[in-house]
Structures are given as C-alpha cells and as structure tokens.
Amino acid sequence: MPRLQQLGNAIFVVFLMGFVFLLAHRPNWDIDIFWHIAAGKWIVENGRLPSTDIFAYTDPSRAWSSFQWLYEVITYELDSHIGFWAVRGLHTALFLGTFVAWFLFLRRYLPQKSLVIAFVMLLVALSLDRLRVRPEAFNFFFLAILLPFIFGGASRERGLPKWWEFVVVGLVAAIWANVHAGGAVFLPVAFVAVFAGRLLGWFVGGRTPELWHRMTYSFWLGLTSGLVMLPMPSFLRGVWTAHAMMEVSAPLIPEWAPPTAYLLSELTGPITPSHFICGTVPYVVLLLAGFGLIHLTLQLVRRQQPTGDVGLMVLAFVMTFIATRSARFGYLDLVALTALFGYYRNEITSFLSKRSFIVVSLLVALFLGWAAYNQSVTIERRGLAAAIKDMKHDNQPGIYPDEAVKAMVRMSLTGRIFHLSAWGGHLLYHLFPDCKVFSDGRGNFTMRERDLMVAAHRPWERAQRLDELYAEYPFDIVIFPPPMFPLKDWDYSKWILVYTGPDAEVFLRNHPENKENIQRLAGYWRMMGLQFADTLEMQRAVRHMMAVKMIPDDLDEQARLQIEGESPEQQAKGWAQLGITRFEAGLWETASRPLSKALALNVRNDTTALYLVWSLTLQGKQIEARQAIWDFFIKKEVQAKTNQGPLNASGHGVFELLANRLGITQ
C-alpha cells in the first residue's frame, strides 16, 4: 500500500508539473520585467543602489529606492549573459517549485488525498493571472517552502526552534527581503498573526505547556525573520516608497483593484469560469473565516476550550482579509483555507473520509483544472497547439512596439519620451540611458503628472492634451499605437513623423531644443535615398514610402475578386476594401477613387462614406468633403436605405471631429 501511495503521489506530481509548465511558460506579457532588467543593469554598472529616480525625465531628483534590487541584478545577469529565455525559464522553475512544495506540504498536513488535490487545483485557479515574468514569482516560491514553519510548532516538547530552522528561516528572509521587500513583509506578518492568536489562546483558553511551546516557536521564528529583514539595504525605505507610489498609481492598475474586478466585463471582457472563481472565492473564504472568528470569540467569551489552534484562526482571517484587498493576492486564500482546516481538524476529519466527499472534492478539482486550462490555453492562447507553438517567443507578439524601437535605434534618437503608459519599461529596456521616459510601471509620479498622463491617453483630446503636458513637462519624442492623432493629421509646425507602422507611431516635437534629433532624422532618411527640402517634404516622403510597404498583396487580390462579383453589394465591398487599405496606409489621394466607386454603386455604407469624407478632408478638399457628407449621410433617400456598414463608437468619434473641422455643427 505505501508503494502504491508513493506511485500515486509521483504520478500526480508529474501531472502537476506538466500542467503548471503549460500555464506558466508562455511568452512574456507583463510590462514590468523590462524596467527591472534596466534597473539591474544600472546597479551592476554603478556598483550601488539608486536613491533617486533614474528612469523618469519629469523629476530626476525625486526619491526612489528599489526594494527588488537583487531580483533586478539576477534578471539582468541572466538576460545579458544567456538571453531573455533564461529569465522566462527562471520564473517557470519558481512556479513549478511553488506548486510541488504546496503539494508536499498539504500531503502531510491534510488527511485526505482528494482534498489535497482539490486544494492544489484551487491554488492553480487563483494564481492563474499571477503566473507572469515578474518578481512576484519569488513571493510564491518562498511562501510555499516556508509553510511548514508558519504552520509549525503544534506538537513540540519545547518552544525553541531547532538550529536548522533558525538558519532556514533567516536565510530565506534575507534573500526574500532583497528580492522583493514588499512581498517579504508577508513572512513576519504571518508569524505575528500566528503568535498573536496563540498568545490569546494561552491567556484565555488555558495556560498549558503545549500552548506555550507553540506560541514561543512562532515568536522566535517571527522575530528572526523580522530582525534579518530590517537591516537589509533599501528594505524599509523601499517598502515606504512602494506604498507611497501605490497610493498614486493604484487607480490606474487593474491588479490593485479588489477581486470583484474579475466580475466587471468592462475590465475583463466576457465573464469566464476562471473570472468567476477569482472574483468570488476570496469573499467566500472571508465569510468562512469571519464565521470561524465569531465562533472562536463566543468560545472565549464563554471560557470554553477553543476548538483548535487559535493562531491558525487568526492567520486565516489575516490572509483572507489581504486577499480581498487586491486581486493580486488571491492565492493567499489557500493559506487561509489550510489554516481554517487546521483549526477545525478534529471536528471534520471523520467527514473527509466519506466516499461522497471524496467524489465531490475530485469533481471540484477537475472543474478548477478545466477552468484554468480554458482561460489560459483555450481563450487567451487559441488552443493547445497554438499555446505550445508560441512558447518559443520571448514576448507576446503584438503588444510591444518592437519595430518602432528598432527604427528609433537606427536613427540614433535620444532624449525624453512620452509614451503609452504600458510601454515605458520596454522603452527603457532598449533605449536607456540614452532615453528617459515619463512613466514605466513603478507609479513613481505625482497626482498632477498622473492626471496629465491620463488626459493625453484620450485619443480624441490628444493633440490639445499633449500641448498642455509639454508646457509643464517638455519631451522630445512621442510614441503611441496608431493612429496617434485620431484624424491621422497633425500640426506640422509642432510634430515631425518619425515612424508609422502597425505597432506604433513615433513623432518628434518640432522645437529648437530638439534640433539634434531632427538633424539625425533628416540625415538618416537622406542616407536611405529620400530627397526633400524641409521637414514637411520629409514627412510626406516618409509617409509615402512606409505606406507602400504596409499594403498587403493578398488583401488587394481579395478586393479585386469581390469587384468582379455579380452583385452591387459585393462589388461595393471590394472597392471599399481597396480604398480603406490605402487610407490606413496613409495614401489619402489614392484612397478617394475606390471609395467613391464603392458609394457610386448605390449601396449605403456609412463606414465607407466616413473614409471618403476623411480622405478628402486630409487632402484639403473641404468643399468636396462637405458635399460627401450631404450626399452620403444627410439626404433623406440615403437614410431610407439599409445601412451595410454602420459606424461604431470610434467611427462616431472620428465623424464628430471631421464635422467640427469642416464647420458642420448639426
């Protein structure tokens, strides 16, 4: 029998490692790892920790302490000497170790194997969104390997921990405090919660030697972890800095929202089983811990013997309270559930051996595993085959401006960059120290800076908001997803186009202070063979050159096949596709003709009409644009037709801007 149990355990561990590997080893999609690596590079090259902001151009004298400096050095060394794949591999290994450590702990702590499997799969489901390339992976791992110490001391003849327990806790605390000081705080907090509960139980529930031993065990290990962490470089200052930054940046970061955010479709999209689990379980566990705390309080008031270890009840409540404060701490609910079981162990052990409970717990485990697989593999990565194929990519394709950054490097552009907030770290990874950014994921900005940044992220107000931001925090370069300006037009006296592509658009601010960048840009394009007399001609030449590259041959072929179709609707669709493709590539002049042909087929399509008005406006043909609005939007006979291409919300926004520019108020 023991051999069969060992074989079963081994089979489950192998399955668990394969499952976690599939979920965790995916292309990086987290924005923070890049600035961490850039910080590690700075620390290695300068031989010290930064005390002021080294990345943001807004206020270089602003205080900033890295509370994850060791993590940053480790990831930089791996990235620079081996490659980014090694950074991904490190995080995957940490997650594998985390779940195996949890399984080994639960197998010894829980009496029923089916409950162990259900708890492990619940941990997978609650942790799914946290399986990222970021320092939090160390929080998962260190917490998992220290679980026996946090829950320990229950059956000791003496309260003083053994020497090797002091060594293990002290060593892990020292490393953890330098890898992620904010996460390391959980360790002394957990020990303090257990100690406080046991102290309460000792005073109220009975002053037995066993209670004293358990209490002193938690006290000494908690004291060890705290004393080791306190003198670590940048620990206290870094934690304080992180707390201050979080107060300003938390409203902008979804993961700092409470778990109910998982149930808001405007934040997560369609609600999935995984979202439902992550959005409800923390509150269910909080409710259970609350009932347990009330039950314990009644026992203490009546001077009855507590059902179990009071320290575990306090630990359960503290952990689940933290888990309901932020969506990123959902995995702490498993600590809470395990502690609740520890408190009620004697009351429920007999129930756990019933066949009905075993069957239900295994079914729950299957559901939780399916929910995690469905979310991570089926929904987010388009199925198992695509998920396995994409593992070779270091970064999730399409979410970072890789080609735009390469263009900036080729052109030797330097200076202050204002950008999409999610791209700051990526820009630092490739361009620091030649370039500095406005923000990078740390949230190291003032309320005023935050408000200006948020305003400049609104496409319909961007031109005005960028001017306001420039007046207070001047910049040299701007990079945003295309189009940076919704109407694909801009004030040429203020902006110079550097690069346009499907990943991003890059502009230089046309200002005497930016003279060197403008000269480098002009020199680059002349070297590439373009001829122009001034920056205006340069932009037109660059736009035309890039436009030709952006038109896919296969789309043109599809459009021509539709144009040759029999029905007017099919022909109109083909002409519209030709025109819209050229418009999106920036060829306003050549877009007008096929768009006009599509509308001449007497098929109402507001989207096609919008592109025609838009292209005419950008060519400066305002009279023709006003006429097109009358012909294809306002005429009663047009409105009576079935609309084959109604405008979406973005289209309505563009139409409103165009109407205002053309002086049409109604």
TIMAR-443612 format. One line per field, with one value per residue (C-alpha): residue number from 1; residue in one letter; x, y negated, z negated. Coordinates in steps of 0.1 Angstrom, whole numbers. Each point is the difference from the previous one (the first is absolute). Example, Ala and Ser with C-alpha at 12.3 -4.5 7.8 and 13.67 -1.06 7.14 Angstrom:
gunu c(1,2)
titor c(a,s)
u c(123,14)
v c(45,-34)
w c(-78,7)
//
This chain:
gunu c(1,2,3,4,5,6,7,8,9,10,11,12,13,14,15,16,17,18,19,20,21,22,23,24,25,26,27,28,29,30,31,32,33,34,35,36,37,38,39,40,41,42,43,44,45,46,47,48,49,50,51,52,53,54,55,56,57,58,59,60,61,62,63,64,65,66,67,68,69,70,71,72,73,74,75,76,77,78,79,80,81,82,83,84,85,86,87,88,89,90,91,92,93,94,95,96,97,98,99,100,101,102,103,104,105,106,107,108,109,110,111,112,113,114,115,116,117,118,119,120,121,122,123,124,125,126,127,128,129,130,131,132,133,134,135,136,137,138,139,140,141,142,143,144,145,146,147,148,149,150,151,152,153,154,155,156,157,158,159,160,161,162,163,164,165,166,167,168,169,170,171,172,173,174,175,176,177,178,179,180,181,182,183,184,185,186,187,188,189,190,191,192,193,194,195,196,197,198,199,200,201,202,203,204,205,206,207,208,209,210,211,212,213,214,215,216,217,218,219,220,221,222,223,224,225,226,227,228,229,230,231,232,233,234,235,236,237,238,239,240,241,242,243,244,245,246,247,248,249,250,251,252,253,254,255,256,257,258,259,260,261,262,263,264,265,266,267,268,269,270,271,272,273,274,275,276,277,278,279,280,281,282,283,284,285,286,287,288,289,290,291,292,293,294,295,296,297,298,299,300,301,302,303,304,305,306,307,308,309,310,311,312,313,314,315,316,317,318,319,320,321,322,323,324,325,326,327,328,329,330,331,332,333,334,335,336,337,338,339,340,341,342,343,344,345,346,347,348,349,350,351,352,353,354,355,356,357,358,359,360,361,362,363,364,365,366,367,368,369,370,371,372,373,374,375,376,377,378,379,380,381,382,383,384,385,386,387,388,389,390,391,392,393,394,395,396,397,398,399,400,401,402,403,404,405,406,407,408,409,410,411,412,413,414,415,416,417,418,419,420,421,422,423,424,425,426,427,428,429,430,431,432,433,434,435,436,437,438,439,440,441,442,443,444,445,446,447,448,449,450,451,452,453,454,455,456,457,458,459,460,461,462,463,464,465,466,467,468,469,470,471,472,473,474,475,476,477,478,479,480,481,482,483,484,485,486,487,488,489,490,491,492,493,494,495,496,497,498,499,500,501,502,503,504,505,506,507,508,509,510,511,512,513,514,515,516,517,518,519,520,521,522,523,524,525,526,527,528,529,530,531,532,533,534,535,536,537,538,539,540,541,542,543,544,545,546,547,548,549,550,551,552,553,554,555,556,557,558,559,560,561,562,563,564,565,566,567,568,569,570,571,572,573,574,575,576,577,578,579,580,581,582,583,584,585,586,587,588,589,590,591,592,593,594,595,596,597,598,599,600,601,602,603,604,605,606,607,608,609,610,611,612,613,614,615,616,617,618,619,620,621,622,623,624,625,626,627,628,629,630,631,632,633,634,635,636,637,638,639,640,641,642,643,644,645,646,647,648,649,650,651,652,653,654,655,656,657,658,659,660,661,662,663,664,665,666)
titor c(m,p,r,l,q,q,l,g,n,a,i,f,v,v,f,l,m,g,f,v,f,l,l,a,h,r,p,n,w,d,i,d,i,f,w,h,i,a,a,g,k,w,i,v,e,n,g,r,l,p,s,t,d,i,f,a,y,t,d,p,s,r,a,w,s,s,f,q,w,l,y,e,v,i,t,y,e,l,d,s,h,i,g,f,w,a,v,r,g,l,h,t,a,l,f,l,g,t,f,v,a,w,f,l,f,l,r,r,y,l,p,q,k,s,l,v,i,a,f,v,m,l,l,v,a,l,s,l,d,r,l,r,v,r,p,e,a,f,n,f,f,f,l,a,i,l,l,p,f,i,f,g,g,a,s,r,e,r,g,l,p,k,w,w,e,f,v,v,v,g,l,v,a,a,i,w,a,n,v,h,a,g,g,a,v,f,l,p,v,a,f,v,a,v,f,a,g,r,l,l,g,w,f,v,g,g,r,t,p,e,l,w,h,r,m,t,y,s,f,w,l,g,l,t,s,g,l,v,m,l,p,m,p,s,f,l,r,g,v,w,t,a,h,a,m,m,e,v,s,a,p,l,i,p,e,w,a,p,p,t,a,y,l,l,s,e,l,t,g,p,i,t,p,s,h,f,i,c,g,t,v,p,y,v,v,l,l,l,a,g,f,g,l,i,h,l,t,l,q,l,v,r,r,q,q,p,t,g,d,v,g,l,m,v,l,a,f,v,m,t,f,i,a,t,r,s,a,r,f,g,y,l,d,l,v,a,l,t,a,l,f,g,y,y,r,n,e,i,t,s,f,l,s,k,r,s,f,i,v,v,s,l,l,v,a,l,f,l,g,w,a,a,y,n,q,s,v,t,i,e,r,r,g,l,a,a,a,i,k,d,m,k,h,d,n,q,p,g,i,y,p,d,e,a,v,k,a,m,v,r,m,s,l,t,g,r,i,f,h,l,s,a,w,g,g,h,l,l,y,h,l,f,p,d,c,k,v,f,s,d,g,r,g,n,f,t,m,r,e,r,d,l,m,v,a,a,h,r,p,w,e,r,a,q,r,l,d,e,l,y,a,e,y,p,f,d,i,v,i,f,p,p,p,m,f,p,l,k,d,w,d,y,s,k,w,i,l,v,y,t,g,p,d,a,e,v,f,l,r,n,h,p,e,n,k,e,n,i,q,r,l,a,g,y,w,r,m,m,g,l,q,f,a,d,t,l,e,m,q,r,a,v,r,h,m,m,a,v,k,m,i,p,d,d,l,d,e,q,a,r,l,q,i,e,g,e,s,p,e,q,q,a,k,g,w,a,q,l,g,i,t,r,f,e,a,g,l,w,e,t,a,s,r,p,l,s,k,a,l,a,l,n,v,r,n,d,t,t,a,l,y,l,v,w,s,l,t,l,q,g,k,q,i,e,a,r,q,a,i,w,d,f,f,i,k,k,e,v,q,a,k,t,n,q,g,p,l,n,a,s,g,h,g,v,f,e,l,l,a,n,r,l,g,i,t,q)
u c(0,27,16,-33,-4,35,-7,-32,17,28,-26,-19,33,10,-35,1,34,-11,-33,17,28,-27,-17,31,25,-17,14,5,-29,9,12,21,28,17,6,11,27,10,3,22,23,3,7,27,17,-1,7,-27,-37,-18,-14,-17,-21,24,-27,-26,9,-27,20,35,4,-31,7,-2,14,-2,-14,6,37,12,-27,10,37,-8,-23,25,28,-21,-12,34,20,-25,-31,-35,-11,21,-20,-32,14,9,-36,-14,23,-11,-37,7,18,-29,-27,21,8,-36,-9,26,-11,-37,6,15,-25,-33,-12,-20,19,-31,-1,37,-6,-30,21,29,-24,-16,34,6,-33,5,36,-6,2,32,20,21,36,3,15,-32,11,25,-29,-18,30,13,-34,-5,33,-6,-35,12,15,-30,-23,25,5,-32,15,33,14,18,-7,34,4,29,32,-6,-35,16,25,-27,-24,28,16,-32,-10,33,-4,-37,5,24,-19,-34,-2,-37,-8,24,-21,-25,24,3,-37,-9,21,-14,-36,7,19,-28,-26,19,7,-37,-7,26,-15,-37,-2,24,37,12,36,-10,-15,30,23,-20,-1,37,8,-19,15,36,-3,-20,26,28,-17,-6,34,17,-21,2,37,-1,9,-30,-25,-18,5,-10,-32,-9,7,-21,-29,1,1,-28,-23,4,1,-24,-31,18,11,-28,19,-2,-38,-19,-9,-35,18,0,-38,-1,-2,12,34,3,-22,-25,-2,16,0,35,-11,-29,22,26,-28,-20,23,18,-34,-12,32,-3,-36,12,29,-25,-23,30,11,-35,-1,34,-10,-31,21,24,-28,-16,34,-2,30,6,-7,36,31,-11,31,-12,-34,16,24,-30,-18,30,9,-35,-4,31,-13,-32,19,17,-6,38,-2,-27,25,2,-35,15,21,-32,-19,28,1,-37,3,28,-23,-29,20,-14,-36,0,26,-25,-22,29,2,-35,-2,-24,24,29,-21,-11,35,14,-27,7,37,-8,-22,27,26,-23,-8,38,7,-30,11,37,2,-33,-11,33,22,-24,4,26,18,4,10,28,11,1,23,30,-8,16,-27,-37,-1,-17,-1,34,12,30,3,-4,27,23,-6,8,32,10,-7,20,-28,5,-17,-32,-28,-37,-18,-28,3,3,31,23,19,4,14,25,11,11,8,12,21,-1,-37,-21,-38,-30,-11,10,-23,15,-26,27,-19,-21,-37,4,23,-25,-29,19,10,-35,-14,26,-10,-35,3,-26,17,36,12,-12,11,35,4,-11,24,29,-5,7,22,17,8,19,-17,-35,-10,-35,-20,-12,-16,15,-22,-35,-5,35,8,21,15,32,14,0,5,23,-8,28,-16,-34,-9,-25,17,4,4,30,2,26,-10,10,18,35,9,-6,23,25,-26,-16,35,6,-34,6,35,-13,-27,24,24,-30,-4,-29,2,-16,5,-16,-16,-35,13,19,-32,-19,28,3,-38,-2,30,-15,-35,12,15,-32,-24,-3,-1,-25,-26,2,-6,-30,-14,4,-18,-29,0,-5,-31,-35,-19,4,5,30,15,-4,17,30,4,-4,27,24,-7,2,32,17,-15,13,34,-1,-6,-30,1,-1,-26,-27,-6,-9,-20,-20,-5,-14,-25,-10,-14,-30,7,-2,31,7,34,11,-16,20,33,-8,-8,31,23,-14,5,36,7,-13,-31,-25,-27,0,0,-31,-17,7,-15,-31,-2,7,-12,-26,-22,-34,2,34,-14,-29,24,13,34,25,28,-13,26,13,9,34,-15,-25,29,19,-31,-6,36,-3,-33,15,30,-23,-22,-31,-17,-31)
v c(0,-26,7,-5,-33,-11,9,-19,-30,2,2,-31,-20,8,-10,-32,-10,5,-19,-30,-1,-3,-28,-19,4,-24,-30,-29,-24,-19,-36,-2,24,-23,-29,25,12,-36,-7,30,-12,-34,16,23,-28,-25,24,-15,-2,-31,-25,-23,7,12,6,-28,-33,-19,-4,17,-12,18,27,36,31,34,26,28,-8,36,12,-27,10,37,-6,-25,25,28,-22,-14,32,26,-16,-10,37,7,-27,17,34,-12,-12,33,20,-21,6,38,0,-19,24,31,-15,-7,36,15,-22,7,37,0,-25,12,35,6,1,-11,-32,-5,2,-24,-25,1,-5,-29,-15,3,-16,-29,-6,2,-38,-2,26,-28,-10,-22,0,13,35,-1,-9,31,22,-13,1,36,13,-17,13,28,-27,-23,29,17,3,20,30,-11,9,-34,-32,-9,9,22,-16,9,-15,-33,3,8,-28,-25,8,-1,-32,-16,9,-8,-35,-9,18,-15,-19,-7,37,9,-19,28,23,-19,-10,37,9,-30,11,36,-12,-25,26,25,-27,-7,37,3,-28,9,36,16,-5,35,8,11,-34,-18,21,-7,-37,-4,20,-26,-28,10,7,-32,-20,16,-9,-36,-6,14,-21,-33,-8,11,-27,-20,22,-26,-29,21,13,-36,-12,28,-8,-37,8,24,-27,-20,27,26,-15,5,37,26,26,-24,0,24,35,-12,-16,35,-2,-33,7,-36,10,37,5,28,17,34,29,-11,-36,12,22,-28,-26,20,24,-27,-12,35,7,-33,10,34,-17,-25,27,18,-31,-6,36,-3,-33,17,28,-24,-21,31,11,32,18,-12,27,-2,-21,-36,-12,18,-17,-35,9,11,-33,-22,18,0,-37,-8,21,-21,-32,6,24,8,17,26,29,-9,15,34,-8,-11,31,22,-18,3,37,1,-17,24,31,21,-10,9,27,28,-17,-3,38,4,12,-27,-27,17,1,-37,-12,18,-15,-35,6,10,-31,-23,15,-3,-37,-8,19,-16,-35,2,24,0,-37,-19,21,14,37,25,2,-38,-2,25,-16,-35,12,-8,-37,-21,-26,2,-11,-33,-16,-19,-25,21,-13,-37,4,16,-31,-24,19,-1,-38,-5,-20,-10,-20,-2,23,-3,32,25,7,38,-5,-19,30,15,-33,-2,36,-9,-38,-8,-20,-19,-5,-5,5,-17,32,36,21,-10,-27,-25,-31,-28,-4,-29,22,28,-22,-15,35,14,-30,5,36,-11,1,-26,-26,11,-30,-25,21,6,-38,-4,27,-14,-34,16,30,-5,30,8,31,14,36,14,28,-12,-24,-23,-27,14,-19,11,-36,-23,-35,3,-30,19,37,18,36,24,34,15,37,24,1,-37,-36,-21,-38,-26,-32,-27,-24,-16,20,32,-12,28,27,-17,-2,37,9,-21,15,35,-4,-17,29,23,-18,-24,-35,-29,-37,-4,20,-3,17,25,11,4,20,23,5,10,24,17,1,21,25,2,11,38,16,27,-26,-17,33,7,-34,5,33,-17,-29,26,14,-1,-19,-37,7,23,-25,-28,20,6,-36,-10,24,-14,-35,7,19,-29,-25,20,0,-38,-3,-25,-10,36,10,-24,15,36,-13,-22,30,20,-26,-6,35,-13,21,-19,6,-27,14,-3,-35,-10,11,-20,-32,6,5,-31,-21,11,-10,-35,5,-14,-9,36,14,-21,11,37,-5,-13,27,30,-9,-28,6,15,26,12,3,21,27,30,-9,27,-15,-20,-20,14,-22,-8,-9,-24,-17,-5,-13,-25,-13,-2,-19,-25,-5,-5,-25,23,-5,21)
w c(0,-8,33,18,-18,9,36,0,-15,26,28,-13,-4,36,12,-22,14,36,-6,-18,27,27,-19,-11,28,25,19,-24,-1,-32,4,-32,7,25,-25,-25,23,9,-37,-5,27,-17,-33,14,20,-29,-28,-23,-5,14,-24,25,31,28,26,1,16,-19,-32,-2,-36,-12,-27,12,-17,17,-24,25,8,-3,24,25,-2,5,30,16,-3,14,29,9,-3,12,14,-9,4,-32,-19,11,-10,-34,-7,14,-23,-30,7,5,-34,-16,9,-8,-34,-6,9,-23,-29,5,4,-36,-14,14,-7,32,33,20,-20,6,38,-3,-20,25,30,-19,-4,37,8,-24,12,37,6,-21,20,16,6,-30,-36,-15,11,-29,-24,11,-4,-33,-16,12,-14,-34,-5,-24,-22,0,-9,-22,-37,-7,-18,-15,-34,0,16,13,37,10,13,36,-2,-10,29,26,-11,-4,34,19,-17,9,37,1,-15,29,28,-9,-32,4,3,-27,-25,2,-19,-33,4,1,-30,-19,8,-12,-31,-9,3,-21,-26,-2,-3,-28,-20,4,10,-25,-8,9,8,35,7,-14,23,31,-9,-6,32,21,-20,5,37,6,-19,20,33,-11,-14,31,24,-17,7,36,25,11,-19,-22,24,30,-17,-9,35,15,-23,10,37,-3,-15,32,26,-14,18,34,-6,2,-21,-30,2,-24,14,10,30,15,2,19,37,8,-16,9,30,0,-34,1,-26,-10,-5,-21,-22,-6,-6,-25,-19,-20,-14,-7,-19,-19,-10,-12,-20,-14,-12,-15,-18,-14,-11,-17,-17,-14,-14,-16,-15,-15,-12,21,13,36,27,13,3,-4,19,31,-2,-3,29,21,-6,7,32,15,-10,20,29,2,1,34,29,0,-34,7,-5,-37,-4,2,-31,-16,9,-12,-33,-4,6,-26,-26,6,7,-28,9,37,4,-2,26,25,3,13,36,10,-12,19,32,-4,-7,30,22,-14,8,36,4,-14,23,30,-8,-2,33,17,-10,6,30,18,-4,-4,23,26,-10,-9,33,2,-37,5,33,-17,-28,22,0,-28,1,9,37,7,-34,0,27,10,36,-11,-26,26,22,-28,-7,37,1,-33,-16,-36,-27,-19,11,-6,8,-6,-37,5,22,-24,-13,35,13,-29,7,35,-2,-36,-9,34,-6,-31,-3,-16,-19,0,-22,-33,-5,-11,10,-17,2,25,22,-2,10,30,11,-2,20,27,4,12,38,8,-22,6,20,-25,-30,13,3,-36,-11,20,-17,-34,8,34,20,32,13,-1,8,-1,18,34,7,-26,13,7,32,13,4,-22,-3,21,-18,-33,11,23,9,-7,5,7,0,-14,-34,-7,13,-11,3,-9,-16,24,-23,-1,-30,21,27,-2,3,30,17,-7,14,32,4,-4,27,24,-5,9,33,-7,15,-18,-6,-34,-28,16,32,-20,-18,32,16,-31,-2,37,-3,-31,15,30,-24,-21,28,-1,35,-12,-11,34,17,-22,8,38,-2,-17,25,27,-18,13,-27,-6,-37,7,24,-24,-27,22,10,-37,-10,26,-12,-37,3,17,-24,-30,17,2,37,-2,36,15,-26,12,34,-10,-29,24,23,-29,-10,37,1,-20,-31,-33,-21,-27,-7,37,1,-31,16,31,-20,-21,30,17,-32,-4,36,-8,23,-25,25,14,-36,-10,32,-8,-35,16,27,-21,-35,0,31,-8,28,-14,-36,13,12,-20,-14,9,-22,-30,-20,-32,-30,14,33,-16,-18,33,17,-27,3,38,-3,-24,23,30,-19,0,-34,6)
//
